[in-house]
Amino acid sequence: MVFPIQVPGGPEVLVIALLVLVPLAVVVGIAYLLVRLSRGGSDAREHTELARRVDDLERRVTALEETLESERATGESETN
């Protein structure tokens, strides 16, 4: 006697998916954390570089503002 192959239904598929996905998610999460922790130095370097760039841009903005103010003052004294 030949028995037909039975395909699992909704609840069975859900249980099978959870049995596969939960351990997979744990492994991926641990791998992500390990990679993130091993690259900790690069984040500090990026932060230092960005802080340096912000300081440089702030100095440039201040210099441009001073130039603009001096040009306005020169323009006002010439018109008066």
Secondary structure, 3 states (H helix, E strand, C coil): CCCCCCCCCHHHHHHHHHHHHHHHHHHHHHHHHHHHHHCHHHHHHHHHHHHHHHHHHHHHHHHHHHHHHHHHHHHHHHHC
